[in-house]
């Protein structure tokens, strides 16, 4: 037993199952609990996880969080294994790269939408399963190199297996972080069923390398490192670093007015943009821009409204602004000059400028030399993950 303790660890993905069947192995068992906490769990080491992504989310979370200190062999189990025709428990304690009850699964079955049976069919029909946009075959092709003409793959039903640290380490941590993005958004994503069919296949084949985007949450000193591709700024931080020579592009968190400093900006891929100038709390004006309309609005009263531009003609819009005027240059042609004193009847003003967008597709470019990017974020980790899962799913994301 002492030798087992040194080389093996049991990792369990539990919802509300009774896992007292592992009481003889409690010293080497780690329970990831996604359901109710029951008193007998006090005898085990337990980590609480949100109920996302079925057992695949649990397994990947463990690999990622323990990548550098994995035991020689890890046994991955669900809370209840008797429904999945497992091997005898002792058989998993073999010093081999992969142990599981492998059965052949015809490849043509994963080239079309999965056919769910029993309770899984009911879950799919009632919407409890979140359907994938890809077939399992299409999904695997994005991850793994393999012969597309193979007729069968080896499958471990129930995702009950032992795998060696050596085999896990044949792929970088970034690869597993990439996999996690497919299952950490819903309690029952269909990709979880893809994993069940392909764990052995994933571990046994070479992975496809993707472009790496290095992401960092910027600190208050605004120190810029040219090795970082994307920076994230706290929702409530001001964007005074707009004038920093190393910054060239900004993606704004939607539906929020961000303070900006006087500068020149370039708008691309815009669908709707509010450029707001505030003198004091009850005296302001803003410019509303989209593909079809240009509006100047003072204290919510429309002063001017014109047809702006046809969507097909939009290339780029430059906005130059200071405390005297705002200039709009569309596709290198000046279309509007706004004199501040004509809108606000004051001789001297000290304006505060704000910008608001309404989706993640509006890019704000600066006239600078570098290509670093700052993403302005809401102060929640989920929002960062959500952004990259929707816009950079074909990249590896390195969170620094």
C-alpha positions as CSV (number, residue, x, y, z in Angstrom):
1,X,0.0,0.0,0.0
2,X,2.9,2.4,0.7
3,X,4.3,1.9,-2.8
4,X,0.8,2.6,-4.2
5,X,0.6,5.8,-2.2
6,X,3.9,7.0,-3.6
7,X,3.0,6.4,-7.3
8,X,-0.8,6.6,-7.7
9,X,-3.5,9.1,-7.0
10,X,-7.3,8.6,-7.5
11,X,-9.1,11.6,-8.8
12,X,-12.9,11.5,-8.6
13,X,-15.4,13.7,-10.4
14,X,-18.4,13.7,-8.0
15,X,-21.8,15.2,-8.2
16,X,-24.1,13.6,-5.5
17,X,-22.9,10.0,-5.8
18,X,-21.9,8.0,-2.7
19,X,-18.1,7.4,-2.9
20,X,-17.7,5.3,0.2
21,X,-16.6,2.5,-2.1
22,X,-13.2,4.3,-2.1
23,X,-12.9,4.4,1.7
24,X,-10.0,1.9,1.6
25,X,-8.1,4.3,-0.7
26,X,-9.0,7.5,1.0
27,X,-5.4,8.4,1.7
28,X,-4.7,8.6,-2.0
29,X,-8.1,9.9,-3.2
30,X,-8.9,13.5,-4.2
31,X,-12.6,14.3,-4.6
32,X,-13.7,17.2,-6.8
33,X,-17.2,17.8,-5.6
34,X,-19.8,19.5,-7.8
35,X,-22.9,18.7,-5.8
36,X,-24.0,18.7,-2.2
37,X,-21.4,18.2,0.5
38,X,-22.2,15.3,2.7
39,X,-20.6,14.6,6.1
40,X,-18.8,11.4,5.1
41,X,-16.7,13.4,2.7
42,X,-14.8,14.7,5.7
43,X,-12.8,11.5,5.6
44,X,-11.5,12.5,2.1
45,X,-9.5,15.4,0.6
46,X,-12.2,17.4,-1.2
47,X,-12.0,20.4,-3.6
48,X,-15.3,22.1,-4.5
49,X,-15.8,23.0,-8.2
50,X,-18.6,24.7,-10.1
51,X,-20.9,22.2,-11.9
52,X,-19.5,22.7,-15.4
53,X,-18.5,20.4,-18.1
54,X,-19.2,16.9,-16.7
55,X,-16.2,14.8,-15.6
56,X,-14.0,16.1,-18.5
57,X,-14.0,19.5,-16.8
58,X,-12.9,17.9,-13.6
59,X,-10.1,15.8,-15.2
60,X,-8.7,18.8,-17.1
61,X,-8.9,21.1,-14.1
62,X,-6.8,18.6,-12.1
63,X,-4.2,18.1,-14.9
64,X,-3.9,21.9,-15.4
65,X,-3.6,22.8,-11.7
66,X,-1.2,19.9,-10.9
67,X,0.7,19.8,-14.2
68,X,4.1,20.2,-12.6
69,X,3.5,17.9,-9.6
70,X,1.4,15.0,-10.9
71,X,1.8,11.6,-9.4
72,X,3.4,9.0,-11.6
73,X,0.0,7.6,-12.4
74,X,-3.5,9.2,-12.0
75,X,-6.7,7.2,-11.8
76,X,-9.6,9.2,-13.2
77,X,-13.0,8.1,-12.0
78,X,-16.6,9.3,-11.9
79,X,-18.4,9.2,-8.6
80,X,-20.2,6.0,-9.6
81,X,-18.3,3.6,-11.9
82,X,-20.5,0.4,-11.7
83,X,-22.8,1.7,-14.5
84,X,-20.0,1.7,-17.0
85,X,-18.5,-1.9,-16.9
86,X,-15.2,-0.9,-15.3
87,X,-12.2,-3.1,-14.8
88,X,-11.6,-4.5,-11.4
89,X,-10.3,-1.7,-9.2
90,X,-7.0,-3.4,-8.7
91,X,-6.3,-3.6,-12.5
92,X,-6.0,0.2,-12.7
93,X,-3.0,0.1,-10.4
94,X,-0.6,-1.1,-13.1
95,X,2.5,0.9,-14.0
96,X,1.5,1.4,-17.6
97,X,0.9,4.6,-19.6
98,X,-2.8,4.0,-20.0
99,X,-5.2,1.5,-18.4
100,X,-8.9,1.3,-19.2
101,X,-11.6,-1.0,-20.6
102,X,-10.9,-0.2,-24.2
103,X,-13.6,-1.0,-26.8
104,X,-13.6,-0.2,-30.5
105,X,-15.9,2.6,-31.7
106,X,-16.6,3.0,-35.4
107,X,-15.2,6.3,-36.7
108,X,-18.2,6.9,-39.0
109,X,-20.4,7.3,-35.9
110,X,-18.4,10.4,-34.8
111,X,-18.5,12.0,-38.3
112,X,-22.2,12.9,-37.9
113,X,-24.1,14.3,-34.9
114,X,-24.0,11.9,-31.9
115,X,-26.9,9.6,-31.3
116,X,-27.8,9.9,-27.6
117,X,-29.6,7.0,-25.9
118,X,-31.5,6.5,-22.6
119,X,-31.3,9.4,-20.2
120,X,-28.8,11.2,-22.4
121,X,-31.4,11.2,-25.2
122,X,-34.0,12.7,-22.9
123,X,-31.4,15.4,-21.8
124,X,-30.7,16.2,-25.4
125,X,-34.3,16.4,-26.4
126,X,-35.3,18.6,-23.4
127,X,-32.3,21.0,-23.9
128,X,-30.3,19.9,-20.9
129,X,-27.4,19.0,-23.2
130,X,-25.8,22.0,-24.9
131,X,-25.3,20.9,-28.5
132,X,-21.9,21.4,-30.1
133,X,-21.5,23.3,-33.4
134,X,-19.1,20.6,-34.5
135,X,-19.3,16.8,-34.8
136,X,-16.9,14.8,-32.6
137,X,-14.8,14.1,-35.7
138,X,-14.6,17.7,-36.7
139,X,-13.7,18.6,-33.2
140,X,-10.9,16.1,-33.0
141,X,-9.5,17.3,-36.3
142,X,-8.9,20.7,-34.7
143,X,-6.9,19.1,-31.9
144,X,-5.1,16.0,-32.9
145,X,-3.1,14.7,-36.0
146,X,-4.6,11.4,-37.2
147,X,-5.4,9.4,-40.3
148,X,-8.9,10.6,-41.3
149,X,-9.5,7.2,-43.0
150,X,-9.2,5.1,-39.9
151,X,-12.2,3.0,-39.4
152,X,-12.2,2.6,-35.6
153,X,-11.0,4.4,-32.5
154,X,-10.5,2.9,-29.0
155,X,-12.9,4.3,-26.4
156,X,-13.2,4.0,-22.6
157,X,-16.9,4.3,-21.9
158,X,-17.6,6.2,-18.7
159,X,-14.2,7.9,-18.9
160,X,-12.7,5.5,-16.3
161,X,-8.9,5.2,-16.8
162,X,-5.5,5.4,-15.4
163,X,-2.9,7.5,-17.2
164,X,0.8,8.1,-16.6
165,X,2.4,11.5,-15.9
166,X,4.8,10.7,-18.8
167,X,1.9,10.4,-21.2
168,X,0.2,13.5,-20.0
169,X,3.5,15.5,-20.3
170,X,3.8,14.6,-24.0
171,X,1.5,17.6,-24.4
172,X,2.0,21.1,-22.9
173,X,-0.1,22.6,-20.2
174,X,-1.5,25.0,-22.8
175,X,-3.0,22.1,-24.7
176,X,-5.1,21.1,-21.7
177,X,-6.0,24.7,-21.0
178,X,-7.2,24.9,-24.6
179,X,-9.3,21.7,-24.1
180,X,-10.9,23.1,-21.0
181,X,-12.4,26.0,-22.9
182,X,-14.8,23.6,-24.6
183,X,-16.4,22.4,-21.4
184,X,-16.2,25.2,-18.8
185,X,-19.2,27.2,-19.8
186,X,-22.2,24.8,-19.3
187,X,-23.1,22.0,-16.9
188,X,-23.7,19.5,-19.7
189,X,-21.9,20.5,-23.0
190,X,-22.0,18.0,-25.7
191,X,-18.2,18.2,-25.9
192,X,-18.2,16.3,-22.6
193,X,-19.6,13.4,-24.6
194,X,-16.9,13.9,-27.2
195,X,-14.2,13.6,-24.5
196,X,-15.7,10.3,-23.2
197,X,-15.3,8.8,-26.7
198,X,-11.8,10.1,-27.3
199,X,-9.6,10.3,-24.1
200,X,-7.4,7.4,-25.2
201,X,-7.3,8.9,-28.7
202,X,-6.2,12.3,-27.4
203,X,-3.5,10.9,-25.1
204,X,-2.2,8.6,-27.8
205,X,-1.8,10.9,-30.7
206,X,0.3,14.0,-31.4
207,X,-1.4,17.4,-30.8
208,X,-1.8,20.2,-33.3
209,X,0.2,23.2,-32.4
210,X,-1.7,26.6,-32.5
211,X,-0.6,30.2,-32.5
212,X,0.0,31.2,-28.9
213,X,-1.4,34.5,-27.6
214,X,0.2,35.7,-24.4
215,X,-2.3,37.4,-22.1
216,X,-1.6,39.5,-19.0
217,X,-3.8,41.5,-16.6
218,X,-1.9,44.8,-16.6
219,X,-0.8,46.2,-13.2
220,X,-1.2,49.8,-12.1
221,X,2.3,50.7,-13.2
222,X,1.3,50.0,-16.8
223,X,4.6,48.4,-17.5
224,X,4.5,47.1,-21.1
225,X,6.4,44.0,-22.0
226,X,6.8,43.4,-25.8
227,X,6.6,39.7,-25.2
228,X,2.9,40.0,-24.2
229,X,0.3,40.1,-27.0
230,X,-2.8,41.1,-25.1
231,X,-3.3,43.1,-22.0
232,X,-6.4,43.3,-19.8
233,X,-7.3,46.3,-17.8
234,X,-9.6,46.4,-14.8
235,X,-13.1,47.7,-15.6
236,X,-12.7,50.8,-13.4
237,X,-9.1,51.8,-14.4
238,X,-8.9,55.0,-16.5
239,X,-7.3,54.6,-19.9
240,X,-4.6,57.3,-19.5
241,X,-2.2,54.8,-21.1
242,X,-3.8,55.5,-24.4
243,X,-0.9,57.9,-25.0
244,X,1.6,55.2,-24.3
245,X,3.9,54.6,-27.3
246,X,3.7,50.8,-27.0
247,X,0.0,50.5,-27.3
248,X,-1.7,50.3,-30.6
249,X,-5.2,48.6,-30.3
250,X,-7.9,48.5,-27.7
251,X,-11.0,46.3,-27.4
252,X,-13.5,47.8,-25.0
253,X,-15.8,45.9,-22.7
254,X,-19.3,46.6,-24.2
255,X,-22.0,48.8,-22.7
256,X,-19.8,50.9,-20.4
257,X,-18.5,54.4,-20.8
258,X,-14.7,54.4,-20.4
259,X,-12.8,57.6,-19.6
260,X,-10.1,58.4,-22.2
261,X,-7.5,61.1,-22.6
262,X,-7.3,63.6,-25.5
263,X,-5.7,61.8,-28.4
264,X,-6.4,60.4,-31.9
265,X,-8.1,57.1,-32.3
266,X,-9.0,55.0,-35.3
267,X,-12.2,52.9,-35.3
268,X,-12.4,49.7,-37.3
269,X,-15.2,47.1,-37.6
270,X,-17.6,49.4,-35.8
271,X,-21.2,48.6,-35.4
272,X,-22.2,51.3,-32.9
273,X,-20.0,53.8,-31.0
274,X,-20.8,56.6,-28.5
275,X,-18.1,59.3,-28.1
276,X,-19.1,61.4,-25.1
277,X,-17.8,64.8,-23.9
278,X,-18.7,65.9,-20.4
279,X,-18.3,69.4,-18.9
280,X,-20.0,68.7,-15.7
281,X,-22.6,66.2,-14.4
282,X,-25.5,67.9,-16.0
283,X,-23.8,69.4,-19.1
284,X,-22.6,67.0,-21.7
285,X,-22.9,66.0,-25.4
286,X,-22.1,62.9,-27.3
287,X,-21.8,61.7,-30.8
288,X,-23.5,58.5,-31.8
289,X,-22.0,56.7,-34.7
290,X,-23.0,53.6,-36.6
291,X,-23.0,52.5,-40.2
292,X,-26.1,54.4,-41.1
293,X,-26.2,57.4,-38.9
294,X,-24.2,60.3,-37.4
295,X,-25.9,62.1,-34.5
296,X,-24.8,64.9,-32.2
297,X,-26.8,64.9,-29.0
298,X,-26.7,67.4,-26.2
299,X,-28.2,66.4,-22.8
300,X,-30.2,63.8,-24.7
301,X,-31.6,66.3,-27.2
302,X,-30.6,65.7,-30.8
303,X,-28.9,68.7,-32.3
304,X,-27.9,67.2,-35.6
305,X,-28.6,63.9,-37.4
306,X,-27.4,62.8,-40.8
307,X,-27.0,59.7,-42.8
308,X,-23.5,58.5,-42.0
309,X,-22.2,55.8,-44.3
310,X,-23.2,52.6,-46.1
311,X,-21.8,49.5,-44.3
312,X,-20.1,48.3,-47.5
313,X,-18.2,51.6,-47.8
314,X,-16.9,51.6,-44.2
315,X,-13.1,51.2,-44.0
316,X,-11.9,53.2,-41.1
317,X,-12.9,56.2,-39.1
318,X,-10.4,58.5,-37.4
319,X,-11.4,60.8,-34.6
320,X,-9.0,63.6,-33.6
321,X,-10.1,65.5,-30.5
322,X,-9.0,68.1,-28.0
323,X,-10.7,70.8,-25.9
324,X,-11.4,73.0,-28.9
325,X,-12.8,70.7,-31.6
326,X,-13.5,67.1,-32.7
327,X,-12.7,66.1,-36.2
328,X,-14.1,63.0,-37.9
329,X,-12.2,61.5,-40.9
330,X,-13.9,58.8,-42.8
331,X,-11.7,56.7,-45.2
332,X,-9.2,59.6,-45.1
333,X,-11.8,62.2,-45.9
334,X,-12.9,64.8,-43.4
335,X,-16.7,64.5,-42.9
336,X,-17.3,66.6,-39.8
337,X,-15.6,69.3,-37.8
338,X,-17.3,70.0,-34.5
339,X,-16.3,73.2,-32.7
340,X,-16.9,72.7,-28.9
341,X,-17.9,76.3,-28.3
342,X,-20.7,76.0,-30.9
343,X,-22.3,73.2,-28.8
344,X,-21.4,74.4,-25.3
345,X,-21.8,78.1,-24.8
346,X,-18.9,78.6,-22.5
347,X,-15.6,80.4,-23.2
348,X,-13.5,78.0,-21.3
349,X,-14.2,74.3,-20.8
350,X,-12.3,71.3,-19.5
351,X,-13.8,68.3,-21.1
352,X,-13.7,64.7,-20.0
353,X,-13.9,62.2,-22.8
354,X,-15.6,58.8,-22.7
355,X,-16.1,56.0,-25.2
356,X,-18.6,53.2,-25.3
357,X,-19.1,50.3,-27.7
358,X,-21.8,47.7,-27.8
359,X,-19.9,44.5,-28.9
360,X,-16.5,42.9,-28.8
361,X,-16.0,43.5,-32.6
362,X,-15.2,47.2,-32.4
363,X,-11.4,47.7,-32.5
364,X,-10.0,51.0,-31.4
365,X,-6.6,51.6,-33.0
366,X,-4.0,54.2,-32.0
367,X,-1.4,55.8,-34.2
368,X,1.6,54.1,-32.6
369,X,4.5,51.9,-33.6
370,X,3.9,48.7,-31.7
371,X,1.3,45.9,-32.0
372,X,0.5,45.2,-28.4
373,X,-3.2,45.1,-27.6
374,X,-5.1,46.1,-24.4
375,X,-8.4,44.5,-23.7
376,X,-10.5,46.4,-21.2
377,X,-12.2,43.9,-19.0
378,X,-14.9,43.5,-16.4
379,X,-13.2,42.4,-13.2
380,X,-14.2,38.7,-13.4
381,X,-12.1,35.8,-14.7
382,X,-15.1,34.4,-16.5
383,X,-15.3,37.3,-18.8
384,X,-11.7,36.8,-20.0
385,X,-12.4,33.1,-20.7
386,X,-15.6,34.0,-22.4
387,X,-13.9,36.4,-24.7
388,X,-11.2,34.0,-25.8
389,X,-13.6,31.1,-26.2
390,X,-15.7,33.1,-28.6
391,X,-13.0,35.0,-30.5
392,X,-9.8,33.0,-30.3
393,X,-10.9,29.4,-30.0
394,X,-8.3,28.4,-32.6
395,X,-5.4,29.7,-30.5
396,X,-3.6,28.6,-27.4
397,X,-4.0,31.3,-24.7
398,X,-1.1,31.7,-22.3
399,X,-2.4,33.5,-19.2
400,X,0.7,35.1,-17.6
